[in-house]
Amino acid sequence: IDQAVKHYCFTLCTDLWVSASQALQERAARHGAFLTVTQPGDSSTLSVESPIQRLAEIKGIFSMLEQQLSSVLLPLMPALYLWPTMIRGVGVWSPLLLVFNYVAFRGCQLLAPDWQALQREETVLESRFQFLHTRLRTIA
């Protein structure tokens, strides 16, 4: 299922990128949008220095959208697939249990210590100890 979701996300974002690029290129070719953007007629409109470069950067925006979409849909697909079974098996309590589990999980995450900060502090203290221990051995 996960490969299918990734493929559909890739296909969707690629189609969106192609259609957006085609629409912008058509605007530039037919209506002279690049000239209007680089040299605006009034001072209230900001000018764009390199519209062709901005047009090339659109692919990056859609690739970020693809990553975010697949990261959201991958955990969501099994839940949507198993939703009717949960409703039949547990009844109305199933959505409430899901919400409670999510709230409990977030609460545990907020109460948990910051392990990365603790590891950084431990590394600093260990390096200081090694330095002071080496210094002490050389003095003694």
Salt bridges, closest charged atoms under 4 A:
GLU26 OE2 - ARG30 NE 3.44
GLU57 OE2 - ARG54 NH1 3.30
